[in-house]
Amino acid sequence: MRKPIGIVIAFSLVVSALGAGAQSPVKAESSSSAVAVKYASGFSIEKKDGYTLLRVSNPWPGAKSGFAYALYPRGAKKPSGVKADAFFETPVRKVVSFSTSYIPAIAAVGEAGSIVGVDSAAYLSTPEARARVASGAIVEVSKDWTPNIELLISLAPDAVFTYGMGNEWDAHPKMAEAGLPIVISGEWNESDPLGRAEWIKFIAAFYGKEAEASAYFDRVAADYEKLRSRIAPISFAPNVLVNGPFQGTWSVSGGGSYMARLIADAGGLYLWSEDKSTGGLTLSVEAVYERALKAMIWLNPGAGISSVKDIKALDPRFASLPAVKNMAVWNNTLKLNDQGGNEYYEGAVIRPDLVLADLVMIMHPGILKDVPFSYFRRISE
């Protein structure tokens, strides 16, 4: 996975059923209708005469402009008079993914067989993708964070799904210069868990699988909303701490972030709920420790943290925190593959309903009975 830590990830997509029949050139803008996108704020889908226009309005924080992609049926002529950053014949047949968070969306619409390249195979959790890696059908296309342009060209992908940060670390400009068909996804900027999951519609449009994506997402959204409504009347809200220290600082989620929203929807009170930022806050360990003394629950203390001993190794003072004393520290490491890949940062992107259920069981034990945890485990003594 090549995204920043904490970026868990979802997708979206809807599009017209793309056959291979039209023979005449497509004229732009003669009619248009928007496809409903209810929760996500970073993309839109418009159906035109003979093609679909996807717009990514927020590819990364602070982006001054977005991207537009025109999709048209395979075998038809390329749309004329259309302003777009790239044109794609659909359904796409071979794709490369530069984030594990796109893989579950592709698999959910039955197109895992189209994946021919990933940035790093070690972190994959999706069974269909891991099987293709084992058979050699999927190859790694990066080394030391750098894409192998020659290998990518040899794969001849119809689309390369990736992301941007808006800085010098971005690899997509170099790939675009080489003529590769780049698609920038901005799903990781969404602060609404359902908004992040709704990007499945965006991914599905490249396959003409709008019906499958919509049906999948509608089920997830309905389950999420039902559980959120069930929790809403509960007045008690435990204080919640997130993350752990690293090299002398402690990064916590902003009060308007994805994680803060999940905590609120699960009936918890996030310790930085008064903050309005949607990104992360980098604080001193001392500043966080002072607030942590009020926390009843501690989530995601860090990779490799599985016991109280591990917590004490971070800082001996943490043994006195109420969440540690009461064994109320939970990590999102229930499902790790044999190389350390975490399903939370992959499949959970399109299953926020399961993440919410986990958090409800952590914050309000007894509300959900006989429901297994999907992503979180309590640290041991």
N, C-alpha and C positions, 0 to 999 in steps of 0.2 A: 504494500500500500504506500502511495507516494504523497498522501495528503497530510497536512499538519495534524498533530495529535489532538484528539477531541473532536475531530471532525468525523463524525460518524455519518455517515452516510447514508441516500434515497434517490429517486429518479422519477421521470414522468414522461408520458407520451400518449398522444391520441392523434389520429390522422385519418384521412380518407382511405377507403379500401383501394389499394393501388394495383390495378391490373396492368396488363401489357398491351392494351389495345389501341390507344389513340394514335392517329396517323398524321393529323395536321398540326402545324405549329400552334402553340398555346399563346393566346393573347392575354396580356396582364390585366387584372383588376376589373374584368367585366362584371363580376359578382363576387361577393365575399361574405363569409360568416365566421364568427369567432367560435372556437370550441371552448366550452366551459372549463375554466381552471379555478377551483374554489378556494384552495388554501395557499398555493404557491404564489409568490409575488415576483419571481425572477424570470418567468418565461410566459410566452403566449403562443397560441396555435390558431392560425387562420386558414380556413379552407377556401381556396380560390377555384376558378374554372380550370380543372386539369392539373392542379398542383396544390401543395400545402406550404404555407410559409410559417416557419418557426422563428421566433425572436427570443433571444436571451438578453434581457435588459440589465441584469446585474451579475456579470460573470465573476467579479471579485470585489471586495470592499473598496469603495472609492473609484471604481471604474467610471471613466468619463463617457464611454460609449459601449454599446453591446455588439451582438452579432445577429445576423439573419441568415437562415438556411432555407433554400427552396428545394422541396422534395417533389419528384414527379415520377410517374409510372415507368418501370423498366420497359424499354423498347419504344417509348414515346419520344418525341422531339423535345429538346430542352426548351423550357419556357422562354419566350422573348419579352424584352421590355421589363424584366423583373430585377429589382435591385436586391442583391443578396451577396453575402460573403462567400458562399459556396453552394453548389448545386449537387444533388444526390439523386441517382436513380434508385427507386425502391421497388421491392424490398432489397435491402442490402444483403449480401451473401457472405462476405468475409469482413470481420471487424477486429480491431485491436482496442484493448481497454487499458488505460493508464491509471486506473484506480479500482481497487477491489469493490468499491461501493456501486459500480455500474453492473457488475457481474450478476447479482441476484435479480435485477430488473430484466436483464436479457434472458436469464433462465426462466423467470416467472411467465414470460410470454412464449416460452417454448423454443427459444432460439439460441440456446447455449452452444449448439453445434456450429454456429457462425463464428465463434471466437477462435481466432488463429494466433493471437499474440497478447501477452500481458507484460506489464513492466517488471513484475517479480512474481514468480510462481510460488515462492515459499509461503506467502501470506494468504493464499487462497483457501477458502473454507467451503465454498459451494461445491457439492459432490460432483455435479456434471462437469464443472471446470477442472477439478482435480483429476477426474478420470481422463479428460482430454490431455492434460499435461502428462500423465503417466503413459499414454499411448503415443505421445509425440505430436499430437494434433495441435497443441498449443505450445508456442515457444516463448522464451523470455526475449524481450526486445530492448532491454536497458541494461547498462552496467555502470555501477557507481553513479547512479542518478542521471546518466546521460543516455539518450535514446540512440540505438544503433540504426542510423539512417539507411545504410545499405541493406540491412536485414529487413527493415520496414518496407522499403521499396520492393524487395524481392517477394514479400508476402502479397503484394498488390491488394491491400485492403480497400474495401468500398467506403469505410469510415474508420477514423481513429478517434475514439472517445477519450477526451482528456479534460484538463482544467487549467486555470490560470491563477496566478497570485498577483499579477500586475507589477512584478519586479524582475531582477536579473536572473532569478532562478527558473523562470518560465522556459519550458522546452518547446512549447507549441510554435513560436515564431520560426525556429530553425526547421521544424518539420514541415511547416507550411511553405517555406522557401524551397524545400525539396520537392514540392508538388504533391505532398500527401494530403488526403482529404480529411482535414481536421474538423472536429466538432467540439466546441467548448461547452461544458456543462457547468452551471453555477449552483447546483443543488446544495452544496455545502454552505452557502450563504443564507439559506432559509432558517429562520428562527422558530418557525412553527413545525413541530414534528410531522404533522400531516402534510404541510407544505413541502417538506423535504421528500417525503414518500411519494408525493404526487408527480415528481419528476419521472416516474415510471412511464407516464404518458409521453413525455418527451422522447425517451429512448424507444418506446414502442412505435412511434411514428415512422422511424427509419425501417421498420419491418412491415408496416401496414397492419399492425396488430392492435389498433386502437380499441376494438371491442374487448379483447382479452385484458388489456391494461386497465381499462375503465372498470371492468367487472372485478378484477383483483383489487384495485384501489378502493372501490366502493365498499367492498366487504371489510377491508382494514379500517376505513374511516368510520363505518357504522359501529364496529366493535369498539373503536377508540372513543367515539362520542358517547356511546352507551355507558361505558365504564366511567368516563369523566363526569357524566351527569349523575351517576350513582354516588360518586365521591363528593360532589359539590356541596351537599347539605351538611356534611360533617364539619363541625366547628373546630375540633382539635386539629392543630397542624404542627407537627414536630419540626424543630429547627434542623436544617440540613447543611452539612459541610461537604464540599467536593474537592477532589484531586489531592495531590500531595506535594511536598517540597522537592525541588530539584536544583542542585548546585547553588544553594543559598537563597533562592527565591521560590515563590509559590504562585503559580498561575491558577486563577479561579475563573469560572464562567461569569460573564457579565449578567446583570439582572434581567436583560432583555434577550438572553441567548436561548438557544435550543434546549440546553440542559435545564436552565432556570424554568422554562415553560413546562418541561416534563415534570419537574418537581412540583410546580404549582398545580398542574392537572392531576397529579397523584395525591394531592391533599397535604403537601408539605410546605414549609416556610423556608425559602432559601435565604441564607445568611446575608446575601448581597442583593436581595430583592428590590431594594430602593434604587439600585443602580439601573440606568436605562440603556447601557451599551449592549450590543448584540454579540460582541467578540469576547476576548479574554481580558482579564485584569492581572497584571504582574505585580505582586505585592511582596513585602518582606515576610519572612517566616514568623517574626514576632507579631506583625499586624494580624496575620491570619490566626495565629495561636490564641490571641486575645479573644477573637470572636468564636473560635472553635470551642472555647470553654462553655459556650451556650448551646452547642450542637448536641442533639440527641442521636443523630444518625450521621454517619460519615460514608460517602460514596466514592468509589474509584480512587483509593489512596495511591495507586501506582501499579505499573506492570511488575509482576513478580512478588507483590505483597499478598501473602496468603495466611499469615499468622500474626498474633500479637507480638511475637519475637521480631518479626519483620518490621512491624510498626515502631517498636522501641529502637530498632537499628536506625531508623530514619532520624529519630531524635528522642532521647530518653524521657523528655518532658511529656511526650504524647501518651505515656502510660497513665497519666492523670486525667486525660480527657474523658468526659462522661461517656461518649460513644464507645471508647475503647474499654472502659471499665464495665460497661453494660453489654459488651460483645455485640455492638450495633454498627460494626464496620463491614461494608459490603463492597466487593469488587466485581467488575463486569467481565470476569474471566472464567465463567462456567464452561464455555465452549472454545477451547484452544486446539488448533491442530498440532501435529507432531513437530512442527517447526516454529510454533509460537504465533501463528496467525490467529486472530481473534474474530469469531463470528459476530461479535457485537459491532465491529467496525465494517461489517459486510452485510449480512442478511438483515440485521436490525434496522438498516436504513429504510427498507420498505415494509418493516413490521413494527412500527411505533406502538401498535396496539399491544404487542407482547412485552415491549419495554415498559409501557405504562402499567401493565398487569404486575410485572415484577416489582415496580416501585410502590404500587398500592399494597402489595403483600409485605413489603419492607416497612412502610410507614403506618399501615393500618392492618396489622395481623388479624385474621379472622373474617375479613370482608369477603375474600375469595377462598373458598374451601375446595380442597382436592385439585388444586391447579398447580402444576409443576412450574418451577422457575425456568425461564428460557435463556437468560444471559447472566444473571447475578448469582454470586455465592457469598455466604457469610464467611469472614476470615475465621480461622480456628484459633484455639488457645495456644 
